[in-house]
């Protein structure tokens, strides 16, 4: 850049002075300052941001970004036992192959005639999810499982005309935050206690929180802490006061656990990330919502629903929106909720994964995770000063490890693990202070017996140092 000359960015066309001047002339402005004239000077920056000089070469910019990325420690180089809503699974190559195809990867919000096969692919995903959940209606995925939970309880509030939502106390605190953020204008949230020894909800205590103002009871089964509550008893308590029973579920768990529909759930929701999606620095999530084919509930969905219909050609079928009039696309500000960016590509990916696995594969996947979880519980419980916080309860995938008896904080233990190339469990101290020095450990099919033994050996060394 030559001194005294205006800066022209090498690949931002509007920085070319002649182009900028033509744009200003077209809108009748003397300078870009005219666009900000209504903003008081006190609210405007008077000097440039203190940012480093720009990289004016694509090669140098790439080197810079690659250098930043190399600072990350990730699960390709470390053994990870983190979970809490985003899990390390084996992703079959075909999932990446299909979701990388141009007709899917680039099809954001078009129509069937230019997005060939997208609507059918999503319909097939919804159909397979419906079979897994034993529900009739499944939405095109929303942003993530947390948004799905928030939308599900808002659906219950609109349907019942009530404000009160009783939420299980062992919910993921981040999910609760999203639910509150989405629903606080229309809903009041009440936390239901869980047992310190069992990690399970107290059905009697939950029942005492329910009344004629309750719109829904919300619980994750398995819970954030990995425990498995009595869904049938909770459904009965909710229905006794005319409330809906909303259940969040890990879809992988349904290979060994009964689907929530079988024990009385009215609305089921969750995240499809375990179904063929890589962990992706905050991406790779998609939220599903499912229900029976009850028109009263179906009309409360804000997100898109895809169905199959015959065409004018005998024997041919088309795929597209069902009850489109519910959505903000049709009703705009009068829609149930605003429908924004959907995670449709991840729905297609999950459909590929479900088709590849089939019922037998899902059963084998879940059984393998349950076996690893049981083995890890037994091995970790033998470590000195360590116990399983809710050892008498059943768990799937995750459980709480209690380090209070070691005299060490979870942070120090995790730091020692990290030095040995292992990501330890989520520190629960801030979210669940009553648990003290406890951490949430997660397991999946990628963990071998040797991996779990290595974790235990490294933990034992960290504790004894």
N, C-alpha and C positions, 0 to 999 in steps of 0.2 A: 504494500500500500504506500503510495507516494505521498509525502507531506503536502498538505494544502489541497489535496484532491478529495472529493467526497468518496466515502467508503462504498464500494460495490461488492456485494457478497458474490462469491463465485457460483453458487447454485441456489440463490433466492432471486427470481426474476424481478420482483417488485423493488429491489434495492437499486436497480439501474435508474439513474436520475431521469432519463427521458421517459421511461415507463411510468415512474412516479408522477412526473409532471403531467403526463397525459391523463392519468387517473384523477388527479386533482382538478384538472380543467373540466373533465367530464362531470364531476359532481359540483362544480362551481366553488371550490375552496381555494384560497390563496396558498395555504400551507397545511401540513398535517396538524399544526397547532390549532387550527380552526375547529377540529373535531373535539378538542378538549377544553374549549373556551368556557363551557358551563361548569366545569369542575373548579372549585375554589383553589387558588394557588397554594393555600396552606395544606391542602390534601394531596398535592402533587409532588413527586420527587423532583428535587432541584439539582440533582447530580446523578450521574450514571451509577448503577449498581457496582459494588466492589467485586467484580468477577474477573477471572483470569482472561488473558487474551484469547480470542477464538482460534481454533485450528482451521486454517483455510485450505487444507488439503484433505481429501477423503482418506488417504493412506495414513496421515498423521492422526486424524480423528479416530480411525479404527484402532491404531496402536494404543491411543490413550484409553479408549473404552475397554479394549481387551486387558489392559493393565489393571483397570479398576475391577474387572470381573475376576481376574486371577487372585484378588485379595479374598474372595469368598471361599469359605470352607463349605463343601457341599457333600451330598450323599454318594456321589460317585467316588469320592476319595475317603470318606469317613463312614464308619458303621453307625447307623442312626437308630435310636429308640424313641424318637420324638413322634408325637401323633397329635391328639387334641383337635382333630377335624381335617387334617391334611396328612395323607399317608403315603409311604413309599411302597409301591407295588411293582411287580413286574408288568411292564406294558408290552403286550405282543406287538411285533413289528407291523402287523397289518393295520393296527389302529392308526399309527403314524402315516402309513401309506395311504389309507383312505382319506383321512382328514386333511392330508396335504394336496389332494387332487384339486385342480383349479375350479371345478364346478361347485365345490364345497367351501374351500378356503377363501374364495373371493366373493361368495354369494352372501351379501350382508342382509339386504332387505328388499330384494326384488320379487318377482312373481314367477309362477311355474314356467311360463314360456321362455324365460331367459335364465332360470336357475334349474337346469334340467336334472330332475331326480331329487332335488333337495327336499321338497315337500313329502315325497314318498319315503325318503330316508328317515325323516323325522316322524312320520306316521308309524314306520316300522319300529323305531325306538320307543315311541309311546306305547305301542302294542306289547312289546317285550317287557317294558317296565310294568305295564298293567298286569301281565301274567305273573311277574315276580312278586308284585305287591298284592295280588288278588283284588285289584281295584279296576273299575271300568274306565275311568277318565284320568289321564295324565297330561300335564301341560308341556308345552315346549319350554325347555329349561330357562329359568330366570338367572340372574347374575351369579348367585351362589346359594348354598344351603341356608345361610343366615337370613338372606332376603326371603327365601321360601318360607322359613318359619315365621318371619314377621308378617308376610302376606297371609299365611294360613290363619293366624289368630285374628287378623283384620277381617278376613272373610267370615270368621265365626262371629265377630262383633256386628258386622253388617247384617248377617242372617238372623241373629237372635235379637238385635236391637238393644243389646246390653253392653256394659263398659268393662266389667271386671274379668280379668284373666289371671287364673292361678297358675303359676309357673313353678316347675320343680326346682328346688333349691340347689340341686347338683348340676345345673345347666352350665354349658360353656359361657363364661362371663362375657366374652366378645359377642356371642350370639344374643345374649340378653340385652346387651347394649344396643345392638341393631334393632331388636324387637321394640325396645323402648323408643328409640329414635323414630322408627316408622309409625308406631302406634300411639304415642303419648297424647296426641290431640284428641283421639277418640276412645282410648282405652286406659284403664288403670291396672297396673301390674302388682300382683301380690305373690310373695315367695313362699313356697311350701317347704317346711323343714325336712331334712333327711337324717337318718340315724347315724351317729358318730361311729358306732361299732359295725353296723351292717352296710352303710352306704346306700340304703334304700329309703324310699319315702314312707312316712308313717301314714297309713291309709286313714286312720282315725283323725289325725291332725289335718290331713287334706280335706276330709269331709266337713270338718268344723269351719273351714274357710269358704265353703260353698254355700251360696244362697240364690235367691231368685234374681239377683243382679249379675250372676256369673255367666259370662259368654262362653268361656272355654277353660278346660284344663289342658295345660301343655306339659309334656314330658318326653324326654329322649329315651328310647329303649333300643340298644344299651345307652346308659347315661354317659355324660362326659367323663365320669370316673370309671366307666367300664362295667358298672353293675347293671343287673337286669331286674327291673321292677315288675310287680304284679299288674300287668296291663288290664286284665279283666276286672279286677277290683277297682282300679281307677276309672275305667269306663263306666262301671255301674254307678260309682259315686257321682260322676259328672252328669250322667243321664238322669239320675234321680232328681236333679234340680233343673232339668231342661237345658243343660249346657252341652256344648259339643266337646268331644274328646279328640284332641289333636296330638299326634305322635310324630316325633322326629326319629328317623331310623337310618342306620348305616345299611345301604342296600346289600353289601357283601354279607352282612350278618344273616340275611334271610336264607342263606344256604343251609343254616342249621337252626335258626329261630323261626317261630311261627310269624307270619306277617301280621302287622297290627290290625288289619281288617278282620282277622279271625277272632280277635278278642274285643272288638267293639269300637275301633277307631273310626271316626267320621271323616277326618282329613289326615292324610299322611304326607310328610315332607322330609327332605333331606338333601344331601349333596351327592352328585354322581362322580366326584373326583376319583374315588377308588375304582371306577369302571373304565380303565384304560387311559387314564390321564396322568402324565408326569407331574410331579411337584414342580412348580414353575414360578418361584419368587413372587407368590401372591396370585398368579393366574391359574388356569387349569381347573377352575371350579364351575359348577353349574347346579342350580337348585331345581328340584322337582317338587310338584304338589300333585296329590292324587286323591280321588274320592270315588264313591259309588256314583252311578248314573242317576243322581237325584237332581232334578232340574233346579230346585231351590239353591243347592250348593253350587251346581255348575254355573249358574248365572252370577255367582259371586267371584269367580275367577277373573282376575284382571288380565292375565297373560293369554297368549294365543293357544288355541286348542285345534289340533288337526284331525280331520276325519276322512273317510273314504265315501265317494258317491259315484253312482253310475253316470256315464256320459250319454250323449245322444247316439253314440255308436254302440250297438248291442255287444255286450261282452267286454267292453272297455270301461275303465274306472279312472277317476281323477282324485286328487288329494288336495285338501285345502282347509281353510278356516271354518270352524264350527262356532255358531252363535257369535259372529263377529260384532254384533251390535253391543255386546257387553263392554268392548274395549275402548280405551281412550283414542284409538285410531278412528273410531266411528263417533264416539260421544265427546271427544276432546276433553275439556275441563270437567265435563259431567260424567266421565267414566268412573268405574269403581276405584281404580288407582291409575296413576300414569304408567304406561308401559314404555319402558326405555329399552336399552340394549339388552337383547337376549343372548344366552350362551348356546345358540343353536348348533354351532360347530361341535361343541362338546356333547350335545345330545346325539349327533350323528356318530361321534366317536364311541359313546357309551353303547349305542345300538350295535356297532361293529363288535364291541367286546362281548355283549350279551349273546349275540348270534354265534360268536366263536365258542364261547364257554358252554352254552346250553344249560339245562337244568342240572345235569350230572356234573358239569364243570364247576358251576356255582356251589354245589354241595361239597365237592372236593376242596375248593378254595377255602370255604368257610370252615370246614372240618380241620384243614391244616392249620389255619390261624388259631382255632380253639385249642388244638393240641399244643401248639407252641406257647400259647398263653398259659395253659395249665402247667407245662414243664417249667416255664420261667417263674411262675409263682412258687413252685416247690423249691427251685434252686436258690432264688433270691431270699426266701424265708430262712434259709440255713446260714445266711451271713451273720456274723457277730453284731449284735446291736440293731439289727434290721428286722422289720416285720412287715407283713402285708396288711395294710390299714383295714381292709374289709375282707379279711381272709375267709370268713365263713360264708360269703356270698359268691354266687356264680358271676363270672366275668367273660366278656368277649373282647378280644384284641387289646384292651387296656386295663390297667389296675394301678392303684396308688401304693407306692413304696414309702414306708414310714422310716425316716432316718433319725427320729428324735432320740433313740437310744444310743446313737453313736457319738452324740455330743458335737457333731459337725453340721454346719449349715449346708443346705442343698447346693448353694452356689459354689462352695469349696469342693464338694464332691464332683459336681459337673465340670469344674475347672480341671480337676485331676483326670477325669475321663477324657476331656478334650485334648489334653497333652498326649494321650495315648490313642488319638484318632477315633474317639467315640463321642457321639452326641448323647448325653444323658437325658433323663425325662424332664418334662415341664415342671418348673418350680411352682408349687401351688400356694406358696406362703402369702402372696398378696391377695389372690382371689378367694382363698379359703383359709383365713388366718387361724381358725380353730383347729386346723389339722397340724399346725406347727411346721416342722421341717419335713415336708412330704413332697414327692415328685410323682408325676404321671408318666408311666412307661407304656409304650405301644409296640406291638409285634405284628408282623405280617408274614406272608409266604416267602419273602426274600430272606428271612432270618433262618439260618441253619442251627442245628444243635450246637455246633462249634461256636457260632456267633454268640449264642446265649451263654455258653460256658465262659467265653472270653470276657463278656460283660461282667459276669459274676466274679471272675478272677481279678479283673481290674478294679471292680468295686471293693473287693476285700483288701487289696493293697492300699487303695485310697483311704479306707476306713482305719487301717492299722498304722498308717504313717503319722 
